[in-house]
Amino acid sequence: MRVITGSARGKKLKAPDGMEVRPTSDKVKEAIFSIIQFEVPGASVLDLFAGSGQLGIEALSRGASHCVFVDKSPSSLAVVRQNVESAGLIHSSRILGLDAMDYLKTAKSGLDIAFLDPPYRKGLILPALELLESKMNEGGIAVCEHESEIQLPENAGGCFRLLKRYRYGTVSVTTYIKDSSQSEESERN
């Protein structure tokens, strides 16, 4: 696992031990960042269910202004901290040891990009998106990595509209954009 491009390009990243963490492959990570590449510079980023922190670190390396890393696993948090420090990105990072849903209930708004890569088969993406929408800026992007046998809906929460779906073998990536006009339109009907 490595940082693909930007200020920390080529930096090797560690992954936490155990079956709960599935580091995003370089192929999928490259695909994700080709999708959102123009949104990253200056963005406020959330890496929810951070694991190794590699998605948030990649965003910071590519010019995001700051990233909040959230994971409840102490071993994952230790790896995130090591990775952020070794990439030289600690000054633009906040690392929190919290349950993802608890964090979303109290988080501040103003996010431009959110990465959601929860443990598989736990049904966490849709509830997380519902809590996340009030924290996202209009036009903000939610990137959801999940098992391919799950197809997420066209709309999530009240304001997230499907941008695109991608499949990479057993892994799928579904991207949403926050579009409040969608919610206003459904209220009028």
GROMACS elastic network, one bead per residue, 0.5 to 0.9 nm:
[ bonds ]
;  ai    aj funct       b0    kb
    1    11     6  0.86143   500
    1    12     6  0.59209   500
    1    13     6  0.54454   500
    1    14     6  0.70534   500
    1    15     6  0.78813   500
    1    23     6  0.79226   500
    1    24     6  0.84246   500
    1    25     6  0.74646   500
    1    26     6  0.69035   500
    1    54     6  0.82312   500
    2     9     6  0.77252   500
    2    10     6  0.57077   500
    2    11     6  0.54152   500
    2    13     6  0.53059   500
    2    14     6  0.85422   500
    2    26     6  0.76696   500
    2    54     6  0.79944   500
    2    58     6  0.88977   500
    3     6     6  0.79609   500
    3     8     6  0.62483   500
    3     9     6  0.50924   500
    3    10     6  0.52170   500
    3    11     6  0.53608   500
    3    12     6  0.66104   500
    3    13     6  0.73038   500
    3    26     6  0.87453   500
    3    54     6  0.74235   500
    3    55     6  0.89461   500
    3    57     6  0.74793   500
    3    58     6  0.58004   500
    3    61     6  0.76670   500
    3    87     6  0.85205   500
    4     8     6  0.80818   500
    4     9     6  0.53822   500
    4    10     6  0.60349   500
    4    11     6  0.81445   500
    4    26     6  0.77969   500
    4    29     6  0.84601   500
    4    30     6  0.74441   500
    4    58     6  0.70740   500
    4    61     6  0.87229   500
    5     8     6  0.67534   500
    5    10     6  0.70304   500
    5    58     6  0.73970   500
    5    61     6  0.68309   500
    5    62     6  0.66665   500
    6     9     6  0.51414   500
    6    10     6  0.88859   500
    6    58     6  0.77894   500
    6    59     6  0.87462   500
    6    60     6  0.82623   500
    6    63     6  0.73815   500
    7    60     6  0.82770   500
    7    62     6  0.67544   500
    7    63     6  0.80251   500
    7    87     6  0.83962   500
    7    88     6  0.87641   500
    8    11     6  0.56860   500
    8    57     6  0.84526   500
    8    58     6  0.80227   500
    8    60     6  0.86368   500
    8    61     6  0.53606   500
    8    62     6  0.83959   500
    8    86     6  0.89717   500
    8    87     6  0.54936   500
    8    88     6  0.73575   500
    8    89     6  0.83171   500
    9    12     6  0.88534   500
    9    58     6  0.86184   500
    9    61     6  0.72388   500
    9    62     6  0.89919   500
    9    87     6  0.86728   500
   11    83     6  0.88996   500
   11    86     6  0.78113   500
   11    87     6  0.63386   500
   12    83     6  0.82363   500
   12    86     6  0.86461   500
   12    87     6  0.84251   500
   13    52     6  0.76783   500
   13    53     6  0.88405   500
   13    54     6  0.72530   500
   13    79     6  0.86734   500
   13    80     6  0.89712   500
   13    82     6  0.85132   500
   13    83     6  0.56363   500
   13    84     6  0.88137   500
   13    86     6  0.82617   500
   13    87     6  0.83363   500
   14    52     6  0.67010   500
   14    54     6  0.88894   500
   14    79     6  0.64880   500
   14    80     6  0.82725   500
   14    82     6  0.79508   500
   14    83     6  0.65315   500
   15    21     6  0.79266   500
   15    22     6  0.85315   500
   15    23     6  0.67973   500
   15    51     6  0.74384   500
   15    52     6  0.51678   500
   15    53     6  0.87380   500
   15    54     6  0.88203   500
   15    76     6  0.78966   500
   15    79     6  0.66408   500
   15    80     6  0.84705   500
   15    83     6  0.89026   500
   16    20     6  0.89790   500
   16    21     6  0.67269   500
   16    22     6  0.89333   500
   16    23     6  0.86965   500
   16    51     6  0.68620   500
   16    52     6  0.62576   500
   16    75     6  0.64268   500
   16    76     6  0.54730   500
   16    77     6  0.88165   500
   16    78     6  0.84977   500
   16    79     6  0.61328   500
   16    80     6  0.86750   500
   17    20     6  0.83494   500
   17    21     6  0.73498   500
   17    75     6  0.79347   500
   17    76     6  0.83231   500
   18    21     6  0.63141   500
   18    22     6  0.87611   500
   19    22     6  0.71825   500
   20    51     6  0.87186   500
   20   119     6  0.62881   500
   20   120     6  0.84380   500
   21    51     6  0.59459   500
   21    52     6  0.80759   500
   21    76     6  0.83818   500
   21   118     6  0.88594   500
   21   119     6  0.72034   500
   22    25     6  0.86503   500
   22    51     6  0.78687   500
   22   117     6  0.89800   500
   22   119     6  0.82307   500
   23    51     6  0.73516   500
   23    52     6  0.70325   500
   23    54     6  0.79431   500
   24    27     6  0.82019   500
   24    28     6  0.63837   500
   24    29     6  0.62086   500
   24    54     6  0.79222   500
   24    55     6  0.81059   500
   24   117     6  0.87870   500
   24   145     6  0.85642   500
   25    28     6  0.53258   500
   25    29     6  0.60942   500
   25    30     6  0.85429   500
   26    30     6  0.59398   500
   26    31     6  0.84776   500
   27    30     6  0.52535   500
   27    31     6  0.62968   500
   27    32     6  0.87603   500
   27   168     6  0.84487   500
   28    32     6  0.61457   500
   28    33     6  0.86834   500
   28   168     6  0.70100   500
   28   171     6  0.82869   500
   28   172     6  0.87404   500
   28   173     6  0.82095   500
   29    32     6  0.50795   500
   29    33     6  0.62690   500
   29    34     6  0.85960   500
   29    54     6  0.88642   500
   29    55     6  0.73429   500
   29    58     6  0.86521   500
   30    33     6  0.52677   500
   30    34     6  0.61361   500
   30    35     6  0.87128   500
   31    34     6  0.51360   500
   31    35     6  0.63825   500
   31    36     6  0.89594   500
   31   166     6  0.88000   500
   32    35     6  0.52348   500
   32    36     6  0.65407   500
   32    37     6  0.83359   500
   32   143     6  0.77782   500
   32   173     6  0.77037   500
   33    36     6  0.51018   500
   33    37     6  0.52118   500
   33    38     6  0.89188   500
   33    40     6  0.84645   500
   33    58     6  0.84330   500
   33    59     6  0.81176   500
   34    37     6  0.52279   500
   34    38     6  0.84801   500
   35    38     6  0.81967   500
   35    39     6  0.89277   500
   35   175     6  0.88549   500
   36    39     6  0.53270   500
   36    40     6  0.65214   500
   36   113     6  0.87161   500
   36   141     6  0.80574   500
   37    40     6  0.56141   500
   37    41     6  0.79611   500
   37    59     6  0.89336   500
   37    62     6  0.83245   500
   38    41     6  0.69097   500
   39    42     6  0.80684   500
   39    43     6  0.67743   500
   39    64     6  0.87295   500
   39   112     6  0.78400   500
   39   113     6  0.78338   500
   39   140     6  0.86331   500
   39   141     6  0.83455   500
   40    43     6  0.52064   500
   40    44     6  0.83386   500
   40    45     6  0.84340   500
   40    59     6  0.62600   500
   40    60     6  0.82029   500
   40    62     6  0.67492   500
   40    63     6  0.63632   500
   40    64     6  0.52934   500
   40    65     6  0.85765   500
   40   112     6  0.83427   500
   40   113     6  0.76925   500
   41    59     6  0.81608   500
   41    60     6  0.84583   500
   41    62     6  0.65826   500
   41    65     6  0.71405   500
   42    60     6  0.89732   500
   42    63     6  0.59548   500
   42    66     6  0.79299   500
   43    59     6  0.84200   500
   43    60     6  0.87702   500
   43    63     6  0.76927   500
   43    65     6  0.54163   500
   43    66     6  0.70618   500
   43    67     6  0.85151   500
   43   111     6  0.75857   500
   43   112     6  0.55630   500
   43   113     6  0.68515   500
   44    64     6  0.63830   500
   44    65     6  0.58529   500
   44    66     6  0.54188   500
   44    67     6  0.61414   500
   44    68     6  0.83839   500
   44   110     6  0.71114   500
   44   111     6  0.50766   500
   44   112     6  0.51896   500
   44   113     6  0.64776   500
   44   114     6  0.86366   500
   45    56     6  0.69173   500
   45    59     6  0.76168   500
   45    60     6  0.84401   500
   45    64     6  0.70626   500
   45    65     6  0.79085   500
   45    66     6  0.61914   500
   45    68     6  0.63943   500
   45    69     6  0.86602   500
   45   111     6  0.59259   500
   45   112     6  0.60481   500
   45   114     6  0.57019   500
   45   115     6  0.78801   500
   46    50     6  0.88133   500
   46    56     6  0.70058   500
   46    66     6  0.86174   500
   46    67     6  0.54921   500
   46    69     6  0.61755   500
   46    70     6  0.77580   500
   46   111     6  0.70384   500
   46   112     6  0.83325   500
   46   113     6  0.63817   500
   46   115     6  0.61494   500
   46   116     6  0.84816   500
   47    50     6  0.52142   500
   47    51     6  0.89050   500
   47    53     6  0.68694   500
   47    54     6  0.87099   500
   47    55     6  0.67581   500
   47    56     6  0.53700   500
   47    57     6  0.89190   500
   47    67     6  0.69786   500
   47    68     6  0.61183   500
   47    70     6  0.62708   500
   47    71     6  0.86754   500
   47   113     6  0.86278   500
   47   114     6  0.60334   500
   47   116     6  0.67143   500
   47   117     6  0.83851   500
   48    51     6  0.85372   500
   48    53     6  0.89239   500
   48    68     6  0.80015   500
   48    69     6  0.61675   500
   48    70     6  0.50100   500
   48    71     6  0.66588   500
   48   100     6  0.63165   500
   48   114     6  0.71713   500
   48   115     6  0.59319   500
   48   116     6  0.53188   500
   48   117     6  0.69642   500
   48   118     6  0.76723   500
   49    53     6  0.85609   500
   49    69     6  0.77579   500
   49    70     6  0.57717   500
   49    72     6  0.77522   500
   49    99     6  0.83952   500
   49   100     6  0.64684   500
   49   115     6  0.82706   500
   49   116     6  0.64827   500
   49   117     6  0.59056   500
   49   118     6  0.54095   500
   49   119     6  0.78795   500
   50    54     6  0.76694   500
   50    55     6  0.78580   500
   50    56     6  0.78605   500
   50    69     6  0.56987   500
   50    70     6  0.55827   500
   50    71     6  0.54072   500
   50    72     6  0.89895   500
   50    76     6  0.75460   500
   50    77     6  0.80669   500
   50    80     6  0.75330   500
   50   115     6  0.83244   500
   50   116     6  0.81588   500
   50   117     6  0.74710   500
   50   118     6  0.84048   500
   51    54     6  0.78966   500
   51    69     6  0.88927   500
   51    70     6  0.85025   500
   51    71     6  0.66484   500
   51    73     6  0.81029   500
   51    75     6  0.88295   500
   51    76     6  0.51709   500
   51    77     6  0.73998   500
   51    79     6  0.78986   500
   51    80     6  0.70854   500
   51   117     6  0.85535   500
   51   118     6  0.89330   500
   52    55     6  0.83351   500
   52    76     6  0.60606   500
   52    77     6  0.76968   500
   52    78     6  0.88143   500
   52    79     6  0.57949   500
   52    80     6  0.50119   500
   52    81     6  0.87508   500
   52    83     6  0.73696   500
   53    56     6  0.55675   500
   53    57     6  0.60286   500
   53    58     6  0.85828   500
   53    69     6  0.66829   500
   53    70     6  0.87672   500
   53    76     6  0.83672   500
   53    77     6  0.85001   500
   53    79     6  0.78844   500
   53    80     6  0.50487   500
   53    81     6  0.83717   500
   53    83     6  0.72933   500
   53    84     6  0.76615   500
   54    58     6  0.59714   500
   54    59     6  0.85695   500
   54    80     6  0.79355   500
   54    83     6  0.79029   500
   54    84     6  0.87134   500
   55    58     6  0.51107   500
   55    59     6  0.62894   500
   55    60     6  0.87231   500
   55   115     6  0.71730   500
   56    59     6  0.50278   500
   56    60     6  0.62125   500
   56    61     6  0.85650   500
   56    64     6  0.87798   500
   56    66     6  0.87697   500
   56    67     6  0.61230   500
   56    68     6  0.78334   500
   56    69     6  0.71262   500
   56    93     6  0.88353   500
   56   114     6  0.89000   500
   56   115     6  0.77119   500
   57    60     6  0.50422   500
   57    61     6  0.60352   500
   57    62     6  0.85322   500
   57    67     6  0.79670   500
   57    80     6  0.89563   500
   57    83     6  0.79711   500
   57    84     6  0.65987   500
   57    87     6  0.77543   500
   57    89     6  0.74848   500
   57    93     6  0.87673   500
   58    61     6  0.50219   500
   58    62     6  0.62144   500
   58    63     6  0.88467   500
   58    64     6  0.88906   500
   59    62     6  0.50889   500
   59    63     6  0.64828   500
   59    64     6  0.54958   500
   59    65     6  0.88390   500
   59    66     6  0.86838   500
   59    67     6  0.80525   500
   60    63     6  0.51821   500
   60    65     6  0.67614   500
   60    66     6  0.65675   500
   60    67     6  0.70205   500
   60    89     6  0.70805   500
   60    92     6  0.76163   500
   60    93     6  0.84926   500
   61    64     6  0.72453   500
   61    87     6  0.82182   500
   61    89     6  0.77102   500
   63    66     6  0.86650   500
   64    67     6  0.74585   500
   64    92     6  0.86829   500
   65    92     6  0.66585   500
   66    89     6  0.89947   500
   66    91     6  0.84002   500
   66    93     6  0.57085   500
   66    94     6  0.79629   500
   67    92     6  0.64695   500
   67    93     6  0.50468   500
   67    94     6  0.63441   500
   67    95     6  0.84873   500
   68    92     6  0.87122   500
   68    93     6  0.59055   500
   68    95     6  0.59425   500
   68    96     6  0.73921   500
   69    77     6  0.84461   500
   69    80     6  0.78227   500
   69    93     6  0.73406   500
   69    94     6  0.60751   500
   69    96     6  0.60836   500
   69    97     6  0.85278   500
   70    77     6  0.80326   500
   70    94     6  0.84873   500
   70    95     6  0.61699   500
   70    97     6  0.60638   500
   70    98     6  0.62220   500
   70    99     6  0.75470   500
   70   100     6  0.64435   500
   70   103     6  0.77395   500
   71    74     6  0.78866   500
   71    76     6  0.68562   500
   71    77     6  0.64224   500
   71    95     6  0.82448   500
   71    96     6  0.66212   500
   71    97     6  0.53592   500
   71    98     6  0.57151   500
   71    99     6  0.63421   500
   71   100     6  0.65605   500
   72    75     6  0.89247   500
   72    76     6  0.78021   500
   72    77     6  0.75553   500
   72    96     6  0.79237   500
   72   100     6  0.72954   500
   73    76     6  0.51880   500
   73    77     6  0.62265   500
   73    78     6  0.87249   500
   73    97     6  0.70039   500
   73    98     6  0.82079   500
   73    99     6  0.86598   500
   74    77     6  0.50471   500
   74    78     6  0.62298   500
   74    79     6  0.87413   500
   74    97     6  0.69938   500
   75    78     6  0.51618   500
   75    79     6  0.64008   500
   75    80     6  0.87136   500
   76    79     6  0.51149   500
   76    80     6  0.61091   500
   76    81     6  0.86034   500
   77    81     6  0.61192   500
   77    82     6  0.85815   500
   77    95     6  0.72171   500
   77    96     6  0.76304   500
   77    97     6  0.66710   500
   78    81     6  0.51920   500
   78    82     6  0.62477   500
   78    83     6  0.86552   500
   79    82     6  0.50237   500
   79    83     6  0.60307   500
   79    84     6  0.84809   500
   80    83     6  0.51117   500
   80    84     6  0.60000   500
   80    85     6  0.84443   500
   80    95     6  0.76754   500
   81    84     6  0.51937   500
   81    85     6  0.60322   500
   81    86     6  0.84890   500
   81    90     6  0.78551   500
   81    95     6  0.71860   500
   82    85     6  0.52321   500
   82    86     6  0.60215   500
   82    87     6  0.85107   500
   83    86     6  0.51774   500
   83    87     6  0.60607   500
   83    88     6  0.85907   500
   83    89     6  0.87264   500
   84    87     6  0.51902   500
   84    88     6  0.62921   500
   84    89     6  0.52909   500
   84    90     6  0.54392   500
   84    93     6  0.75447   500
   85    88     6  0.50636   500
   85    89     6  0.60047   500
   85    90     6  0.53027   500
   85    91     6  0.88221   500
   86    89     6  0.77462   500
   86    90     6  0.85939   500
   87    90     6  0.79665   500
   88    91     6  0.78331   500
   89    92     6  0.57811   500
   89    93     6  0.65733   500
   90    93     6  0.50542   500
   90    94     6  0.77156   500
   91    94     6  0.83676   500
   96   103     6  0.87141   500
   97   100     6  0.89888   500
   98   101     6  0.83991   500
   98   102     6  0.68593   500
   98   103     6  0.61923   500
   99   102     6  0.53051   500
   99   103     6  0.61890   500
   99   104     6  0.87767   500
  100   103     6  0.51231   500
  100   104     6  0.62777   500
  100   105     6  0.88308   500
  100   118     6  0.89890   500
  100   128     6  0.77657   500
  101   104     6  0.51088   500
  101   105     6  0.63670   500
  101   124     6  0.87052   500
  101   127     6  0.80810   500
  101   128     6  0.63757   500
  101   131     6  0.75424   500
  102   105     6  0.52825   500
  102   106     6  0.68928   500
  102   107     6  0.86788   500
  103   106     6  0.55685   500
  103   107     6  0.57421   500
  104   107     6  0.51231   500
  104   108     6  0.84117   500
  104   128     6  0.74853   500
  104   131     6  0.58516   500
  104   132     6  0.61621   500
  104   135     6  0.78816   500
  105   131     6  0.65144   500
  105   132     6  0.83587   500
  107   132     6  0.88495   500
  107   135     6  0.70345   500
  108   111     6  0.83682   500
  108   135     6  0.62389   500
  109   132     6  0.88638   500
  109   134     6  0.66666   500
  109   136     6  0.59624   500
  109   137     6  0.73032   500
  110   134     6  0.88974   500
  110   135     6  0.59143   500
  110   136     6  0.55366   500
  110   137     6  0.52851   500
  111   114     6  0.71177   500
  111   135     6  0.60858   500
  111   137     6  0.55953   500
  111   140     6  0.68360   500
  111   141     6  0.87699   500
  112   136     6  0.60440   500
  112   137     6  0.57192   500
  112   138     6  0.81224   500
  112   139     6  0.75348   500
  112   141     6  0.62818   500
  112   142     6  0.84322   500
  113   136     6  0.77019   500
  113   137     6  0.87827   500
  113   140     6  0.56975   500
  113   142     6  0.58408   500
  113   143     6  0.75720   500
  114   132     6  0.84793   500
  114   136     6  0.82139   500
  114   140     6  0.80309   500
  114   141     6  0.64116   500
  114   143     6  0.61172   500
  114   144     6  0.83637   500
  115   141     6  0.86275   500
  115   142     6  0.60591   500
  115   144     6  0.61559   500
  115   145     6  0.78842   500
  116   125     6  0.70617   500
  116   128     6  0.81902   500
  116   129     6  0.87237   500
  116   142     6  0.72750   500
  116   143     6  0.60493   500
  116   145     6  0.62710   500
  116   146     6  0.86079   500
  117   120     6  0.83212   500
  117   125     6  0.80441   500
  117   143     6  0.82987   500
  117   144     6  0.59639   500
  117   146     6  0.65374   500
  118   121     6  0.88767   500
  118   122     6  0.78874   500
  118   123     6  0.86823   500
  118   124     6  0.65637   500
  118   125     6  0.69905   500
  118   144     6  0.85321   500
  118   145     6  0.77028   500
  118   146     6  0.75394   500
  119   122     6  0.63510   500
  119   123     6  0.86828   500
  119   124     6  0.79426   500
  119   146     6  0.83850   500
  120   123     6  0.75691   500
  120   124     6  0.83982   500
  120   146     6  0.66339   500
  120   147     6  0.65486   500
  121   124     6  0.82026   500
  121   146     6  0.88672   500
  121   147     6  0.80470   500
  122   125     6  0.85175   500
  123   126     6  0.70836   500
  123   127     6  0.77519   500
  124   127     6  0.56364   500
  124   128     6  0.59910   500
  124   129     6  0.86277   500
  125   128     6  0.50984   500
  125   129     6  0.60951   500
  125   130     6  0.87260   500
  125   144     6  0.72887   500
  125   145     6  0.89337   500
  125   146     6  0.83831   500
  125   152     6  0.87076   500
  126   129     6  0.50366   500
  126   130     6  0.63001   500
  126   131     6  0.88128   500
  126   152     6  0.80875   500
  126   156     6  0.67117   500
  126   157     6  0.74604   500
  127   130     6  0.51648   500
  127   131     6  0.64998   500
  127   132     6  0.85839   500
  127   157     6  0.81600   500
  128   131     6  0.52411   500
  128   132     6  0.59139   500
  128   133     6  0.87070   500
  129   133     6  0.60692   500
  129   142     6  0.80359   500
  129   156     6  0.66192   500
  129   157     6  0.61203   500
  129   160     6  0.79604   500
  130   133     6  0.57896   500
  130   134     6  0.80770   500
  130   156     6  0.68925   500
  130   158     6  0.73986   500
  130   159     6  0.88215   500
  130   160     6  0.87472   500
  131   134     6  0.66947   500
  131   135     6  0.77180   500
  131   157     6  0.79153   500
  132   135     6  0.52824   500
  132   136     6  0.65450   500
  132   142     6  0.87871   500
  132   157     6  0.85618   500
  133   136     6  0.53508   500
  133   137     6  0.83357   500
  133   140     6  0.89590   500
  133   156     6  0.89157   500
  133   157     6  0.68672   500
  133   158     6  0.77234   500
  133   159     6  0.66850   500
  133   160     6  0.70810   500
  133   178     6  0.70214   500
  134   137     6  0.80230   500
  134   159     6  0.88619   500
  136   139     6  0.80585   500
  136   140     6  0.56642   500
  136   141     6  0.80214   500
  136   142     6  0.86876   500
  136   178     6  0.71050   500
  137   140     6  0.51549   500
  137   141     6  0.87407   500
  137   178     6  0.72792   500
  138   141     6  0.89241   500
  138   177     6  0.81099   500
  138   178     6  0.54624   500
  138   179     6  0.62010   500
  138   180     6  0.69235   500
  139   177     6  0.56216   500
  139   179     6  0.60840   500
  139   180     6  0.86320   500
  140   176     6  0.82282   500
  140   177     6  0.55618   500
  140   178     6  0.53023   500
  140   179     6  0.82988   500
  141   160     6  0.87019   500
  141   163     6  0.87912   500
  141   175     6  0.68374   500
  141   176     6  0.56276   500
  141   178     6  0.65305   500
  142   160     6  0.83089   500
  142   174     6  0.82771   500
  142   175     6  0.56644   500
  142   176     6  0.51060   500
  142   177     6  0.63715   500
  142   178     6  0.79983   500
  143   173     6  0.68571   500
  143   174     6  0.61068   500
  143   176     6  0.66202   500
  143   177     6  0.89888   500
  144   172     6  0.81729   500
  144   173     6  0.55373   500
  144   174     6  0.51514   500
  144   175     6  0.60872   500
  144   176     6  0.81563   500
  145   171     6  0.70033   500
  145   172     6  0.58330   500
  145   174     6  0.65632   500
  145   175     6  0.87223   500
  146   149     6  0.85516   500
  146   150     6  0.71925   500
  146   151     6  0.89365   500
  146   170     6  0.86510   500
  146   171     6  0.58600   500
  146   172     6  0.53676   500
  146   173     6  0.63416   500
  146   174     6  0.79539   500
  147   150     6  0.58929   500
  147   151     6  0.87021   500
  147   170     6  0.59342   500
  147   172     6  0.58044   500
  147   173     6  0.85581   500
  148   151     6  0.71734   500
  148   167     6  0.66410   500
  148   168     6  0.79562   500
  148   169     6  0.72362   500
  148   170     6  0.51165   500
  148   173     6  0.83330   500
  149   170     6  0.77072   500
  149   171     6  0.85258   500
  149   172     6  0.83943   500
  150   172     6  0.82689   500
  151   165     6  0.88513   500
  151   172     6  0.86260   500
  151   174     6  0.85269   500
  152   155     6  0.83821   500
  152   156     6  0.83118   500
  152   162     6  0.89340   500
  152   165     6  0.89007   500
  152   174     6  0.72563   500
  153   156     6  0.65244   500
  153   161     6  0.89783   500
  153   162     6  0.76703   500
  154   160     6  0.84477   500
  154   161     6  0.62215   500
  154   162     6  0.50309   500
  154   163     6  0.85437   500
  154   176     6  0.86568   500
  155   158     6  0.74911   500
  155   159     6  0.74153   500
  155   160     6  0.55544   500
  155   162     6  0.59324   500
  155   176     6  0.80920   500
  156   159     6  0.67875   500
  156   160     6  0.50436   500
  156   161     6  0.66661   500
  156   162     6  0.80228   500
  156   176     6  0.81893   500
  157   160     6  0.60514   500
  157   161     6  0.89327   500
  158   161     6  0.87412   500
  158   179     6  0.88890   500
  158   180     6  0.77854   500
  158   182     6  0.77025   500
  158   183     6  0.54233   500
  158   186     6  0.88892   500
  159   177     6  0.80484   500
  159   178     6  0.53825   500
  159   179     6  0.52193   500
  159   180     6  0.50159   500
  159   181     6  0.76517   500
  159   182     6  0.60790   500
  159   183     6  0.53448   500
  159   184     6  0.87564   500
  160   176     6  0.56407   500
  160   177     6  0.54114   500
  160   179     6  0.59723   500
  160   180     6  0.78315   500
  160   182     6  0.81481   500
  160   183     6  0.86720   500
  161   175     6  0.85520   500
  161   176     6  0.52912   500
  161   177     6  0.53976   500
  161   178     6  0.63683   500
  161   179     6  0.64240   500
  161   182     6  0.77236   500
  162   165     6  0.79404   500
  162   174     6  0.75187   500
  162   175     6  0.61296   500
  162   177     6  0.65167   500
  163   174     6  0.76641   500
  163   175     6  0.53540   500
  163   176     6  0.50307   500
  163   177     6  0.62513   500
  164   173     6  0.82615   500
  164   174     6  0.59814   500
  164   175     6  0.54497   500
  164   176     6  0.72682   500
  165   172     6  0.71989   500
  165   173     6  0.58277   500
  165   175     6  0.64354   500
  166   171     6  0.86047   500
  166   172     6  0.55510   500
  166   173     6  0.51161   500
  166   174     6  0.63734   500
  166   175     6  0.86139   500
  167   170     6  0.75367   500
  167   171     6  0.60678   500
  167   173     6  0.63909   500
  167   174     6  0.86948   500
  168   171     6  0.51795   500
  168   172     6  0.58375   500
  168   173     6  0.80749   500
  169   172     6  0.75570   500
  178   182     6  0.88847   500
  179   182     6  0.57632   500
  179   183     6  0.74952   500
  180   183     6  0.51908   500
  180   184     6  0.63809   500
  180   185     6  0.86593   500
  181   185     6  0.60232   500
  181   186     6  0.86322   500
  182   185     6  0.51821   500
  182   186     6  0.63744   500
  182   187     6  0.87776   500
  183   186     6  0.52686   500
  183   187     6  0.63230   500
  183   188     6  0.88685   500
  184   187     6  0.51130   500
  184   188     6  0.64174   500
  184   189     6  0.89548   500
  185   188     6  0.52153   500
  185   189     6  0.65250   500
  186   189     6  0.52369   500
